[in-house]
Amino acid sequence: MEIIDVKLYICIILFTTLINQYFFSLFNFVQDFSLIIFLISPSHNYVTMKYHPDTIGIAVLVAVLLIYLVNNSRGYKKKKQDLLQRHRSIRQRSTHLQTSIKNHILENDSSTLPFMDDSLETGLNRLKTINFKHLSEKSYKRLKANHNRIFLFRRGQLLNKLEKEITLAENEFYRIKK
């Protein structure tokens, strides 16, 4: 039990040293990282280890560098900018549609007209809810700050769904308005 505590203490000291160095030099980073892997590993001799700790450290560095390069590629940035632009345009369309519906209700006192399987007022409330939940400034900032590809893919699917729904609502409203 005491040997494990000592190992853990040494690993914590080495890891904090590693953080303090913050890539001061690549060689020192790989050495410290390999020492941590060596201390954590169940066997403490290089003969029985499957991979040398320096190799593992270099592999981790290469993986981190590769992920960084993929996330900062031009294609990725372009897709993200397209998503941000679509978010803004869908939000603008939704806000314009809400304003048009509200003005129509106020001018014609027609809140009970059938609109998308319900009344015009309920449709307006549904659009407000969509705008608040999915098209708010907070969701835009979250989209802008996020670099997770899965999140961006799902957000793109959600924007497609919202765009279709708003297009249907616009068509229905302009049909009613005529």
C-alpha positions in Angstrom: 0.0 0.0 0.0 2.8 2.4 0.8 4.6 1.7 -2.5 1.5 2.7 -4.4 1.2 6.0 -2.5 4.8 6.8 -3.2 4.3 6.0 -6.9 1.3 8.2 -7.0 3.1 11.0 -5.2 6.0 10.8 -7.6 3.6 10.8 -10.6 1.9 13.9 -9.2 5.2 15.7 -8.7 6.4 14.8 -12.2 3.1 15.8 -13.8 3.1 19.2 -12.1 6.7 19.6 -13.2 5.6 18.7 -16.7 2.8 21.3 -16.7 5.2 24.0 -15.3 7.7 23.4 -18.1 4.8 23.7 -20.6 6.7 22.5 -23.6 9.9 24.3 -22.6 11.7 21.8 -24.8 10.4 18.9 -26.6 13.1 16.5 -25.3 12.4 17.3 -21.7 8.6 16.9 -22.3 9.1 13.4 -23.9 11.5 12.4 -21.1 9.1 13.5 -18.3 6.1 12.0 -20.0 8.0 8.7 -20.6 9.0 8.7 -16.9 5.4 9.1 -15.9 4.3 6.3 -18.2 7.2 4.1 -16.9 6.1 4.7 -13.2 2.5 4.0 -13.9 3.1 0.9 -15.9 2.8 -2.4 -14.1 6.2 -3.7 -15.0 9.2 -1.5 -14.3 11.8 -2.8 -16.8 12.1 -2.0 -20.4 12.6 -5.6 -21.4 9.0 -6.6 -20.6 7.3 -3.4 -21.7 5.7 -3.7 -25.1 6.6 -0.1 -26.2 9.4 2.1 -24.9 8.0 5.1 -22.9 9.8 7.6 -25.2 8.0 6.0 -28.2 4.7 6.4 -26.4 5.4 10.0 -25.5 6.3 10.8 -29.1 3.2 9.0 -30.3 1.0 11.1 -28.0 2.7 14.3 -29.2 2.2 13.4 -32.8 -1.5 12.5 -32.1 -2.1 15.9 -30.4 -0.4 17.7 -33.3 -2.4 15.8 -35.9 -5.7 16.7 -34.1 -4.7 20.3 -33.9 -3.9 20.4 -37.6 -7.1 18.7 -38.6 -9.2 21.1 -36.5 -7.5 24.1 -37.9 -7.6 23.1 -41.6 -9.2 25.4 -44.2 -12.0 23.1 -45.1 -13.0 22.7 -41.4 -13.0 26.5 -40.9 -15.0 27.0 -44.1 -17.6 24.5 -43.0 -17.8 26.2 -39.6 -18.2 29.7 -41.2 -21.0 28.3 -43.4 -22.8 26.9 -40.3 -22.5 30.3 -38.6 -23.8 32.1 -41.7 -26.7 29.7 -42.0 -27.5 30.1 -38.3 -27.6 33.9 -38.7 -29.8 33.8 -41.8 -32.3 31.3 -40.3 -32.5 33.4 -37.2 -33.1 36.5 -39.3 -35.8 34.7 -41.4 -37.5 33.5 -38.2 -37.4 36.9 -36.6 -38.9 38.5 -39.7 -41.6 35.9 -39.9 -42.5 36.4 -36.2 -42.7 40.1 -36.8 -44.9 39.6 -39.9 -47.3 37.2 -38.0 -47.5 39.5 -35.0 -48.3 42.6 -37.2 -50.9 40.5 -39.1 -52.6 39.4 -35.9 -52.6 43.0 -34.6 -53.9 44.5 -37.8 -56.6 41.9 -38.6 -57.4 40.5 -35.2 -56.9 37.1 -36.7 -55.2 35.1 -33.9 -57.6 32.2 -34.4 -57.0 31.6 -38.1 -55.7 28.1 -38.8 -52.0 28.0 -39.2 -49.9 24.8 -39.4 -52.4 22.5 -37.8 -53.2 25.0 -35.1 -54.0 28.7 -34.7 -51.9 31.6 -35.8 -51.1 32.6 -32.2 -50.0 29.1 -31.3 -47.8 29.1 -34.4 -46.3 32.4 -33.4 -45.5 31.0 -29.9 -43.9 27.9 -31.5 -41.7 30.1 -33.6 -40.7 32.1 -30.6 -39.8 28.9 -28.7 -37.7 27.7 -31.6 -36.0 31.0 -31.8 -35.3 31.1 -28.0 -34.1 27.4 -27.8 -32.2 26.9 -31.0 -31.5 30.3 -32.6 -30.6 32.5 -29.7 -27.4 34.6 -29.3 -26.3 32.1 -26.7 -26.6 29.2 -29.1 -24.7 31.2 -31.8 -21.9 31.9 -29.4 -21.8 28.3 -28.4 -21.6 27.3 -32.0 -18.9 29.8 -32.7 -16.8 28.6 -29.7 -17.2 24.9 -30.2 -14.7 22.8 -32.1 -16.3 19.4 -31.6 -17.0 17.9 -35.0 -19.9 15.8 -33.7 -21.5 18.8 -32.2 -21.1 20.8 -35.4 -22.5 17.9 -37.5 -25.6 17.6 -35.2 -26.0 21.4 -35.2 -25.9 21.3 -39.0 -28.7 18.7 -39.0 -30.7 20.8 -36.6 -30.3 23.9 -38.7 -31.5 21.9 -41.8 -34.6 20.8 -39.8 -35.3 24.3 -38.6 -34.8 25.8 -42.1 -37.4 23.4 -43.5 -39.8 24.2 -40.7 -39.4 27.9 -41.1 -39.8 27.6 -44.9 -43.1 25.7 -44.3 -44.3 28.3 -41.8 -43.4 31.1 -44.3 -45.3 29.4 -47.1 -48.3 28.7 -44.9 -48.3 32.3 -43.6 -48.1 33.9 -47.0 -50.9 31.6 -48.2 -53.1 32.8 -45.3 -52.1 36.4 -45.9 -53.3 36.4 -49.5 
